[in-house]
Amino acid sequence: MPQKTKQTPMMIQYFDIKAQYPDAFLFYRLGDFYELFYDDAIKGSQLLELTLTTRNKKADDPIPMCGVPHHAAQNYIDILVEKGYKVAICEQVEDPKLAQGMVKREVVQLVTPGTTMDNGINESKENNYLTAIIEDGGVFGFAYVDLSTGELKTSRLDNLDNLINELMSLRTKEIVINSSLSNTTIETLKKLNIMLSIQELGESHAESSYAIQDLTDSLEVTVVTDLLTYLSVTQKRSLDHLQKAVHYEPDFFLKMDHYSKYNLELMQNIRTGKKQGTLLWLLDDTKTAMGGRLLKQWIDRPLINYAEILDRQKKVDLLINHYFERSTLQEELVKVYDLERLAGRVAFGSVNGRDLVQLKLSLRQVPKIKYVLEEINDGTFSDVINKLDPVDDVANLIERAIVEEPPLSVTDGHLIKQGYNDQLDVYQDAMKNGKQWLAEMEAKERELTGIKNLKIGFNRVFGYFIEVTKSNIVNVPKDRYERKQTLTNAERYITPELKERESIILGAESKAIDLEYKLFVEIRETVKKSIERLQLLAQGIATLDVLQSFAVVSEDSHFVKPLLLKEGHQLAITAGWHPVVEKVMGKQSYIPNDVNMPETLDILLITGPNMSGKSTYMRQLALTVVMAQIGCFVPAEAAKMPIFDQIFTRIGAADDLISGQSTFMVEMKEANQALKNATENSLILFDELGRGTATYDGMALAQAIIEYVDKHVHAKTLFSTHYHELTVLEETVKSLKNVHVGAIEENGELVFLHKIQDGAADKSYGIHVAKLAGMPTELLSRATLILTDLEQKNEHSNTTSNSQQTINEEETQLSLFTSEELSKDQSAVMDELKALNLMNMTPRDIMNVLYDWQEKLNK
């Protein structure tokens, strides 16, 4: 009969460890496998497509289990983490041969979405951010880190909206919180669908003391310490590669909320969710992973400091004017591996021989890159050149020590070059000579016995042996060999001489492997001392890479260097275009447009049919601003522009899933954010504002918003609308100008000109657009008739209204009775009507009363 599963010492150990990590998959090391048990096994087998088996099959409660080979575990761990789970890696932490009782096991690392170090090739240009938040009276301490690169930044955020905006902009993978957060904050964070991990503040340690040394804000000190405590607890290893925490202010950069970034498709295509078709896609001709990540950071946080923007512009200009040198730089940059993440793996202790060879090859390119820059430098690139330290000592060490094609494993030998260590050379010589001796012995024994297929082999269980097939056993000289193992088709033998040589060879091999690992660790620790130098070098390479990318794209796309105004608000773009749309469509297909807004002109009111290009016109201006303020050249024939501090957009309809608000509520909230926070240095883009409610409501709100911008905000504002009635505002709002997107009718067909022209559009062409969309002919004909009828009625209504303006209000009201004197019965009905309490009457009662009144009035 089945028996209940006994609590074996191994399972007791498993339960003790699992209890410490209830929210993680526990990868429990057993020999050459990581095993999962119970719920972990059931869920893991589904997620990882593994075969689910059981332990103690004969028991009445067999234990569900599944496993993965330890050498292939990383792939399975990556899959779970990518799906948003945590994985606790439990290893044997003592030699099984020396263990008394159960082998001691411990979790050596907790891998989470925010702490993963192994980024695939497709994600090499992606940051992987882990964020920590603390709350103090509605103010938030905010810090984020990329564990793979060591980047660490912190800020103080004044409200929940700013907090959400930072989280969404960073696309953080995990948020560390503690009990300081209010329930409102926690509930809001849960709606973001980002993993929340709890970590109460612990004691400071070496890494946190180093990281916080430049911080002065107590809230920032606390949140960084909390973040690093979580890393220390989960990673259980050195964090020496973490950089000093850098304080930043969102106000130091051009501010855009995450909705604006989404609407402008800076890094994610609205339709596909991918990079293609975005500003990032257009500008990314970077050659290194570091440059790719830095480009994203620059696009996410454009500059507002005039001198900093001008410095980038000068560098791009210099590179454009030195084509051949730029081409050489690109050739060398391609050979540079990810220095930031290589340094991270060195500190983390996860670096292998191939990583060190990549590091060496990267460092060997630095002198060439530095030489090319020095040849063209007129002082513009001096700050970058100063960061290009080739770290020769590290490159030379790796050159001397590590073989050119090392294995992946660092514990199986064959890593260290001959000549690097004398003792290792002795072992390797013994191994080499031993194998030569074995080959000579095999030849000698074949000749002596006449057995041509006699061979000397090796396996880990029996060591070295002489193998003879069954058919040749009769040819084995008597008493020459000692039988060691019998196989189905062969016999295996040993000799005293072979045993002695086996001891020498295997002893040398084992000692060589142990010594190679020891030497590798020493090399790794030496490289570790240069991590700060490597990180500084990585910053210089990344900066150069992004700037050369700007130069290549600007030259290939015929962008122009914008003239940025240190003061004033004049905006003058000649023949500008949407750079992404133009790249997709081709230059010949795109119609360029001007944007002319002198100092006194704040608002462009844009009318014209759908699909004519109003939204594209607005987006291209925003992208031009972003490109100018990250230091890139811009898509235009000429551009003179102020430096904007903020961009506010309301483009397209979208519900707010975080707060569960409707499209119109989101419209109004975003409009409110712009009106409350915009300054005269801001850019506002309102596309069809007010369309989410009734016509007159929407029109009234749109007009009031335009007037408010004119009276109080004075920001450069593009306002597109279908409310043609608003175009009369040009007569009263002095800072407003009407423009429209041209369209003409040819033979009853609508032709879009995609050209911005002065003045208001004469009609909306809605039915023409419906025709282009393929609506049924019958429907279109009916819509045309209805439109004609409505326009005639509206025209009649306007005429009547104008002719009645002088009539007394009382005379325009409808009367129940004529103005003649009322009869006695009519007066009685009027009195009864005034006294009637309708709320207390049934429908039948009301009908009876009406019947009586009718009788009286018909007398």
ZAMARGU-4260 file (C-alpha; in steps of 0.2 Angstrom, whole numbers, plus 5000, padded with zeros to 4 digits):
<rodrens>
0) 5000/5000/5000 | 5006/5018/4997 | 5014/5026/5012 | 5015/5044/5017 | 5031/5053/5011
5) 5044/5054/5025 | 5052/5070/5029 | 5070/5066/5024 | 5084/5077/5029 | 5086/5083/5012
10) 5068/5089/5011 | 5069/5096/5028 | 5084/5106/5022 | 5074/5111/5006 | 5059/5117/5016
15) 5070/5128/5028 | 5077/5136/5013 | 5061/5138/5003 | 5053/5147/5018 | 5066/5161/5016
20) 5061/5164/4998 | 5042/5160/4997 | 5040/5172/4982 | 5054/5164/4971 | 5057/5148/4961
25) 5070/5139/4971 | 5083/5131/4960 | 5089/5117/4972 | 5106/5110/4967 | 5107/5091/4967
30) 5122/5084/4959 | 5122/5090/4941 | 5104/5096/4941 | 5094/5110/4949 | 5078/5103/4955
35) 5061/5111/4958 | 5048/5103/4970 | 5030/5105/4974 | 5021/5121/4967 | 5038/5127/4960
40) 5039/5111/4950 | 5021/5111/4944 | 5021/5130/4938 | 5039/5129/4932 | 5036/5113/4921
45) 5022/5123/4912 | 5032/5139/4910 | 5048/5131/4905 | 5040/5116/4896 | 5048/5103/4907
50) 5043/5085/4910 | 5034/5085/4927 | 5039/5069/4937 | 5037/5064/4956 | 5048/5059/4970
55) 5043/5044/4981 | 5031/5038/4968 | 5024/5024/4979 | 5019/5036/4993 | 5001/5042/4994
60) 5007/5060/4992 | 5021/5059/4980 | 5031/5075/4978 | 5030/5084/4961 | 5047/5088/4954
65) 5056/5093/4938 | 5074/5098/4935 | 5086/5107/4923 | 5105/5103/4920 | 5116/5115/4929
70) 5126/5119/4914 | 5110/5125/4905 | 5102/5133/4920 | 5105/5151/4914 | 5093/5149/4899
75) 5079/5143/4910 | 5083/5156/4924 | 5082/5170/4910 | 5065/5164/4904 | 5057/5165/4921
80) 5065/5182/4925 | 5059/5188/4908 | 5041/5183/4913 | 5042/5193/4929 | 5047/5180/4942
85) 5061/5178/4954 | 5073/5164/4955 | 5083/5159/4970 | 5099/5149/4966 | 5103/5136/4979
90) 5120/5128/4978 | 5131/5116/4988 | 5143/5126/4998 | 5154/5112/5004 | 5163/5098/4996
95) 5152/5082/4997 | 5167/5072/5001 | 5171/5082/5017 | 5153/5084/5022 | 5147/5075/5038
100) 5128/5071/5035 | 5119/5082/5023 | 5129/5093/5012 | 5127/5111/5017 | 5117/5121/5004
105) 5113/5140/5003 | 5105/5152/4991 | 5120/5161/4983 | 5110/5173/4973 | 5092/5179/4970
110) 5089/5184/4952 | 5075/5196/4949 | 5069/5206/4934 | 5078/5222/4941 | 5094/5213/4945
115) 5098/5202/4930 | 5116/5203/4924 | 5114/5193/4908 | 5107/5203/4894 | 5105/5195/4877
120) 5112/5201/4861 | 5095/5209/4856 | 5095/5219/4873 | 5113/5225/4873 | 5107/5243/4870
125) 5094/5242/4884 | 5096/5247/4902 | 5089/5236/4915 | 5084/5247/4929 | 5079/5243/4947
130) 5071/5257/4957 | 5068/5261/4975 | 5055/5273/4983 | 5053/5280/5000 | 5039/5292/5005
135) 5039/5306/5018 | 5024/5317/5019 | 5019/5315/5000 | 5037/5318/4995 | 5047/5304/4987
140) 5065/5299/4988 | 5069/5290/4972 | 5084/5280/4966 | 5088/5269/4952 | 5102/5258/4947
145) 5107/5247/4932 | 5116/5233/4941 | 5125/5227/4924 | 5133/5244/4921 | 5134/5252/4939
150) 5124/5267/4934 | 5116/5274/4950 | 5106/5290/4951 | 5094/5298/4964 | 5081/5312/4965
155) 5068/5320/4977 | 5051/5320/4968 | 5037/5332/4975 | 5021/5322/4970 | 5014/5306/4965
160) 5012/5311/4946 | 5030/5315/4945 | 5035/5298/4953 | 5024/5289/4940 | 5031/5299/4926
165) 5049/5294/4931 | 5045/5276/4933 | 5036/5275/4916 | 5050/5285/4907 | 5064/5274/4914
170) 5054/5258/4910 | 5060/5251/4926 | 5058/5232/4928 | 5056/5231/4947 | 5052/5243/4962
175) 5059/5241/4979 | 5047/5248/4993 | 5046/5248/5011 | 5033/5252/5025 | 5035/5271/5022
180) 5024/5271/5007 | 5005/5276/5009 | 4991/5264/5004 | 4987/5276/4990 | 5004/5276/4983
185) 5005/5257/4984 | 4988/5254/4975 | 4994/5266/4961 | 5010/5257/4959 | 5001/5240/4958
190) 4992/5247/4943 | 5008/5249/4933 | 5011/5230/4932 | 5029/5231/4938 | 5036/5219/4951
195) 5036/5226/4969 | 5049/5220/4981 | 5049/5224/5000 | 5065/5229/5008 | 5066/5238/5025
200) 5080/5249/5028 | 5096/5240/5034 | 5113/5245/5041 | 5125/5254/5030 | 5139/5244/5022
205) 5155/5247/5012 | 5146/5249/4995 | 5132/5261/5002 | 5145/5272/5011 | 5155/5274/4995
210) 5139/5277/4985 | 5131/5290/4996 | 5147/5301/4999 | 5142/5315/4987 | 5124/5316/4993
215) 5117/5330/5004 | 5099/5327/5004 | 5094/5315/5019 | 5079/5308/5009 | 5091/5303/4994
220) 5104/5296/5006 | 5090/5285/5014 | 5083/5278/4997 | 5100/5274/4990 | 5105/5265/5006
225) 5088/5255/5005 | 5091/5251/4986 | 5109/5245/4990 | 5103/5235/5005 | 5091/5226/4993
230) 5105/5222/4981 | 5117/5216/4995 | 5104/5205/5002 | 5099/5197/4985 | 5115/5196/4976
235) 5127/5191/4990 | 5143/5197/4982 | 5154/5211/4978 | 5146/5227/4971 | 5162/5236/4969
240) 5157/5242/4951 | 5143/5253/4957 | 5147/5271/4954 | 5144/5285/4966 | 5126/5290/4967
245) 5123/5305/4956 | 5109/5318/4961 | 5098/5324/4946 | 5083/5335/4945 | 5070/5332/4931
250) 5070/5351/4929 | 5088/5350/4923 | 5081/5343/4907 | 5068/5346/4894 | 5052/5340/4903
255) 5040/5328/4894 | 5028/5317/4903 | 5027/5298/4898 | 5011/5301/4888 | 5020/5315/4877
260) 5035/5303/4874 | 5023/5289/4869 | 5013/5301/4858 | 5028/5307/4849 | 5035/5289/4847
265) 5052/5294/4853 | 5057/5276/4857 | 5042/5265/4855 | 5030/5264/4839 | 5012/5266/4845
270) 5006/5253/4833 | 5019/5239/4835 | 5027/5243/4851 | 5044/5241/4843 | 5059/5252/4840
275) 5056/5253/4821 | 5047/5269/4816 | 5053/5279/4831 | 5065/5294/4833 | 5077/5282/4842
280) 5077/5270/4826 | 5081/5285/4815 | 5095/5292/4825 | 5103/5275/4830 | 5119/5272/4820
285) 5129/5268/4836 | 5142/5255/4835 | 5143/5250/4853 | 5131/5244/4866 | 5136/5258/4877
290) 5133/5271/4864 | 5116/5263/4861 | 5111/5265/4879 | 5117/5283/4880 | 5108/5288/4865
295) 5091/5282/4873 | 5096/5292/4889 | 5099/5308/4879 | 5083/5306/4869 | 5074/5303/4886
300) 5081/5319/4894 | 5085/5332/4881 | 5096/5347/4887 | 5090/5365/4892 | 5107/5372/4895
305) 5113/5383/4881 | 5131/5380/4883 | 5129/5361/4884 | 5119/5360/4869 | 5131/5371/4859
310) 5145/5360/4864 | 5137/5344/4857 | 5133/5354/4841 | 5151/5359/4839 | 5156/5341/4841
315) 5144/5334/4828 | 5149/5348/4816 | 5167/5344/4817 | 5163/5326/4814 | 5153/5330/4799
320) 5167/5340/4792 | 5179/5326/4794 | 5171/5311/4784 | 5187/5300/4782 | 5192/5302/4800
325) 5174/5298/4806 | 5174/5283/4795 | 5190/5277/4803 | 5182/5280/4820 | 5167/5269/4816
330) 5178/5255/4810 | 5187/5255/4827 | 5171/5257/4837 | 5164/5242/4830 | 5178/5232/4838
335) 5174/5238/4855 | 5164/5227/4866 | 5152/5232/4881 | 5165/5239/4893 | 5152/5244/4906
340) 5145/5227/4907 | 5162/5218/4906 | 5167/5229/4921 | 5151/5224/4930 | 5154/5206/4927
345) 5172/5207/4934 | 5166/5215/4950 | 5152/5203/4951 | 5163/5188/4950 | 5154/5181/4934
350) 5167/5186/4921 | 5175/5172/4911 | 5190/5170/4900 | 5181/5175/4884 | 5175/5191/4893
355) 5193/5195/4897 | 5199/5193/4879 | 5184/5204/4874 | 5190/5217/4886 | 5208/5216/4880
360) 5202/5218/4862 | 5192/5233/4866 | 5206/5241/4875 | 5218/5238/4860 | 5206/5250/4850
365) 5207/5264/4862 | 5225/5271/4856 | 5218/5271/4838 | 5202/5280/4842 | 5212/5293/4853
370) 5224/5296/4839 | 5211/5300/4826 | 5202/5312/4838 | 5218/5321/4842 | 5221/5323/4823
375) 5205/5333/4821 | 5204/5341/4838 | 5203/5359/4839 | 5199/5359/4858 | 5181/5353/4854
380) 5184/5335/4859 | 5197/5338/4873 | 5185/5332/4887 | 5181/5316/4878 | 5200/5313/4874
385) 5204/5315/4892 | 5193/5300/4896 | 5201/5288/4883 | 5213/5280/4895 | 5218/5263/4886
390) 5221/5255/4903 | 5237/5247/4896 | 5241/5237/4912 | 5225/5228/4911 | 5226/5224/4892
395) 5245/5218/4894 | 5240/5207/4909 | 5226/5198/4899 | 5238/5197/4884 | 5251/5188/4894
400) 5239/5177/4904 | 5224/5172/4895 | 5224/5160/4879 | 5216/5168/4863 | 5202/5156/4863
405) 5197/5151/4881 | 5183/5139/4886 | 5167/5146/4893 | 5171/5137/4910 | 5184/5145/4922
410) 5185/5129/4932 | 5190/5116/4919 | 5207/5122/4914 | 5215/5127/4897 | 5213/5146/4902
415) 5231/5151/4905 | 5245/5153/4893 | 5261/5144/4894 | 5275/5155/4901 | 5263/5164/4913
420) 5267/5154/4928 | 5282/5142/4931 | 5273/5129/4941 | 5259/5128/4929 | 5271/5125/4915
425) 5278/5110/4925 | 5261/5103/4926 | 5257/5106/4908 | 5274/5099/4903 | 5270/5083/4913
430) 5253/5082/4905 | 5260/5084/4887 | 5275/5072/4889 | 5263/5060/4898 | 5251/5060/4883
435) 5266/5058/4871 | 5272/5043/4882 | 5255/5035/4880 | 5255/5037/4861 | 5272/5029/4861
440) 5267/5015/4872 | 5252/5011/4861 | 5263/5010/4846 | 5275/4998/4855 | 5262/4987/4862
445) 5254/4985/4844 | 5270/4980/4837 | 5274/4968/4851 | 5257/4959/4851 | 5253/4961/4833
450) 5236/4967/4837 | 5234/4982/4825 | 5218/4989/4834 | 5225/4989/4852 | 5222/5006/4860
455) 5226/5015/4876 | 5210/5024/4882 | 5204/5033/4897 | 5188/5036/4907 | 5185/5045/4924
460) 5180/5029/4933 | 5194/5017/4928 | 5207/5029/4923 | 5219/5023/4909 | 5218/5006/4901
465) 5224/4995/4887 | 5209/4989/4876 | 5209/4973/4865 | 5194/4967/4855 | 5187/4949/4859
470) 5193/4942/4843 | 5211/4947/4847 | 5212/4941/4865 | 5221/4925/4859 | 5235/4936/4853
475) 5238/4944/4870 | 5255/4937/4878 | 5252/4927/4893 | 5255/4936/4910 | 5259/4953/4901
480) 5243/4962/4906 | 5232/4962/4921 | 5214/4961/4917 | 5204/4977/4923 | 5187/4977/4915
485) 5177/4965/4904 | 5165/4972/4891 | 5154/4964/4878 | 5165/4966/4864 | 5182/4969/4872
490) 5194/4967/4887 | 5203/4980/4896 | 5220/4978/4904 | 5232/4988/4915 | 5251/4986/4918
495) 5261/4992/4933 | 5270/5004/4921 | 5254/5012/4915 | 5247/5014/4933 | 5263/5024/4937
500) 5261/5035/4922 | 5242/5037/4926 | 5246/5044/4943 | 5259/5056/4936 | 5247/5062/4922
505) 5231/5064/4932 | 5240/5072/4947 | 5247/5085/4935 | 5231/5088/4927 | 5221/5090/4943
510) 5234/5101/4950 | 5235/5111/4934 | 5216/5114/4934 | 5216/5120/4952 | 5231/5131/4949
515) 5223/5139/4933 | 5207/5143/4943 | 5218/5151/4957 | 5228/5161/4944 | 5212/5166/4935
520) 5204/5173/4951 | 5220/5183/4954 | 5219/5190/4937 | 5201/5195/4939 | 5205/5203/4956
525) 5219/5213/4948 | 5207/5219/4934 | 5194/5223/4947 | 5206/5237/4954 | 5204/5246/4937
530) 5185/5246/4937 | 5183/5265/4939 | 5196/5268/4925 | 5186/5256/4914 | 5169/5265/4918
535) 5177/5282/4914 | 5183/5275/4897 | 5166/5268/4893 | 5158/5285/4896 | 5170/5293/4884
540) 5168/5279/4871 | 5149/5280/4873 | 5148/5299/4871 | 5159/5298/4855 | 5148/5284/4848
545) 5132/5294/4850 | 5140/5310/4843 | 5147/5301/4827 | 5129/5293/4825 | 5122/5311/4825
550) 5135/5316/4812 | 5131/5301/4801 | 5112/5303/4801 | 5113/5322/4800 | 5124/5321/4784
555) 5114/5306/4776 | 5097/5315/4779 | 5103/5332/4775 | 5099/5339/4792 | 5104/5357/4796
560) 5112/5364/4812 | 5099/5374/4821 | 5102/5392/4827 | 5097/5392/4845 | 5093/5408/4854
565) 5100/5411/4871 | 5086/5424/4873 | 5069/5427/4865 | 5055/5416/4858 | 5056/5418/4839
570) 5053/5401/4831 | 5057/5400/4812 | 5059/5384/4803 | 5060/5384/4784 | 5055/5368/4774
575) 5055/5357/4789 | 5049/5339/4789 | 5045/5324/4800 | 5061/5314/4799 | 5054/5297/4803
580) 5039/5299/4791 | 5051/5305/4777 | 5063/5291/4780 | 5049/5278/4778 | 5040/5287/4763
585) 5056/5293/4754 | 5061/5311/4752 | 5052/5314/4736 | 5035/5309/4743 | 5036/5321/4759
590) 5030/5339/4757 | 5040/5350/4769 | 5032/5365/4778 | 5037/5381/4787 | 5034/5385/4805
595) 5035/5404/4807 | 5030/5411/4824 | 5039/5428/4828 | 5041/5434/4845 | 5023/5441/4847
600) 5014/5426/4839 | 5010/5412/4852 | 4996/5402/4844 | 4994/5394/4827 | 4976/5388/4825
605) 4977/5374/4812 | 4961/5369/4802 | 4959/5357/4788 | 4952/5339/4784 | 4957/5323/4793
610) 4972/5314/4785 | 4979/5330/4778 | 4994/5331/4790 | 4989/5342/4804 | 4995/5329/4817
615) 5011/5326/4807 | 5015/5344/4806 | 5013/5346/4825 | 5023/5331/4829 | 5037/5336/4817
620) 5039/5352/4827 | 5041/5343/4843 | 5053/5330/4836 | 5063/5345/4829 | 5064/5353/4846
625) 5070/5336/4854 | 5083/5334/4841 | 5090/5351/4843 | 5091/5350/4862 | 5100/5333/4862
630) 5113/5341/4851 | 5108/5334/4834 | 5105/5343/4818 | 5087/5345/4813 | 5076/5341/4798
635) 5074/5357/4789 | 5083/5369/4776 | 5085/5382/4790 | 5080/5383/4808 | 5080/5397/4821
640) 5073/5392/4838 | 5072/5396/4857 | 5077/5383/4870 | 5061/5375/4877 | 5059/5370/4895
645) 5044/5358/4893 | 5034/5350/4879 | 5015/5346/4882 | 5005/5336/4870 | 4988/5331/4868
650) 4988/5320/4852 | 4977/5306/4849 | 4964/5297/4860 | 4969/5286/4874 | 4961/5281/4891
655) 4972/5282/4906 | 4973/5264/4912 | 4982/5268/4928 | 4968/5279/4935 | 4954/5271/4925
660) 4949/5288/4917 | 4940/5290/4901 | 4948/5298/4885 | 4939/5315/4888 | 4945/5315/4906
665) 4963/5312/4901 | 4961/5326/4888 | 4955/5338/4901 | 4969/5332/4914 | 4983/5334/4901
670) 4976/5351/4895 | 4976/5356/4914 | 4994/5350/4916 | 4999/5361/4902 | 4989/5376/4907
675) 4995/5375/4925 | 5014/5371/4922 | 5018/5378/4905 | 5029/5394/4905 | 5032/5406/4890
680) 5047/5395/4886 | 5036/5379/4884 | 5029/5371/4868 | 5011/5365/4869 | 5003/5354/4856
685) 4984/5352/4857 | 4976/5341/4843 | 4957/5341/4842 | 4955/5346/4860 | 4937/5346/4866
690) 4931/5333/4853 | 4927/5320/4867 | 4911/5329/4873 | 4896/5337/4865 | 4899/5350/4851
695) 4895/5366/4860 | 4904/5360/4876 | 4919/5355/4866 | 4919/5371/4857 | 4917/5382/4872
700) 4931/5373/4881 | 4943/5375/4866 | 4940/5393/4864 | 4942/5396/4883 | 4958/5386/4883
705) 4965/5397/4868 | 4960/5413/4877 | 4968/5407/4893 | 4985/5403/4884 | 4984/5420/4876
710) 4981/5429/4892 | 4991/5419/4905 | 5003/5407/4898 | 5011/5414/4882 | 5019/5397/4877
715) 5021/5393/4859 | 5005/5383/4855 | 4999/5373/4840 | 4981/5370/4841 | 4972/5360/4828
720) 4953/5359/4827 | 4938/5355/4817 | 4928/5369/4825 | 4929/5381/4811 | 4919/5393/4822
725) 4935/5396/4832 | 4944/5404/4817 | 4935/5421/4821 | 4947/5422/4836 | 4960/5429/4825
730) 4951/5445/4826 | 4951/5446/4845 | 4966/5436/4850 | 4981/5446/4844 | 4994/5432/4848
735) 4984/5420/4837 | 4986/5416/4818 | 4975/5405/4807 | 4983/5392/4796 | 4976/5377/4787
740) 4982/5362/4778 | 4978/5364/4760 | 4966/5353/4750 | 4957/5354/4734 | 4942/5346/4725
745) 4946/5339/4707 | 4931/5331/4698 | 4923/5328/4715 | 4938/5319/4722 | 4948/5326/4737
750) 4966/5330/4734 | 4977/5333/4750 | 4991/5346/4747 | 4999/5342/4764 | 5005/5361/4763
755) 5002/5373/4778 | 4994/5389/4771 | 4989/5405/4779 | 4971/5408/4784 | 4957/5396/4789
760) 4951/5381/4780 | 4934/5384/4770 | 4927/5367/4775 | 4931/5351/4784 | 4929/5338/4769
765) 4923/5325/4781 | 4912/5316/4769 | 4927/5316/4756 | 4938/5307/4769 | 4924/5295/4772
770) 4924/5291/4754 | 4943/5289/4754 | 4940/5276/4768 | 4929/5266/4756 | 4912/5269/4764
775) 4897/5263/4754 | 4891/5274/4740 | 4873/5274/4746 | 4879/5280/4764 | 4889/5294/4756
780) 4875/5300/4746 | 4863/5300/4761 | 4877/5309/4771 | 4878/5323/4758 | 4860/5326/4758
785) 4859/5327/4777 | 4874/5339/4777 | 4866/5350/4764 | 4850/5350/4774 | 4859/5354/4790
790) 4869/5368/4782 | 4853/5376/4775 | 4844/5375/4792 | 4859/5383/4800 | 4860/5397/4787
795) 4841/5400/4790 | 4843/5400/4809 | 4858/5412/4808 | 4847/5424/4797 | 4832/5423/4808
800) 4843/5425/4824 | 4851/5441/4816 | 4834/5449/4812 | 4827/5446/4829 | 4841/5453/4839
805) 4831/5469/4843 | 4815/5461/4848 | 4810/5461/4866 | 4814/5445/4875 | 4796/5444/4882
810) 4789/5445/4864 | 4800/5430/4858 | 4793/5418/4872 | 4779/5406/4867 | 4763/5408/4876
815) 4750/5395/4881 | 4736/5406/4876 | 4734/5422/4865 | 4736/5439/4872 | 4717/5442/4872
820) 4708/5443/4889 | 4704/5426/4896 | 4686/5419/4898 | 4680/5413/4915 | 4682/5395/4911
825) 4700/5398/4904 | 4705/5408/4920 | 4698/5393/4931 | 4709/5381/4921 | 4724/5392/4923
830) 4721/5393/4942 | 4720/5374/4943 | 4736/5372/4933 | 4746/5383/4944 | 4739/5374/4960
835) 4742/5356/4952 | 4754/5345/4962 | 4760/5333/4948 | 4772/5323/4958 | 4758/5316/4969
840) 4747/5311/4954 | 4746/5295/4945 | 4746/5295/4926 | 4727/5291/4926 | 4724/5306/4938
845) 4733/5317/4926 | 4722/5311/4911 | 4706/5314/4921 | 4711/5332/4925 | 4716/5335/4907
850) 4699/5328/4901 | 4690/5340/4913 | 4700/5355/4906 | 4696/5350/4889 | 4678/5350/4892
855) 4678/5367/4901 | 4688/5375/4887 | 4677/5368/4873 | 4661/5375/4880
</rodrens>
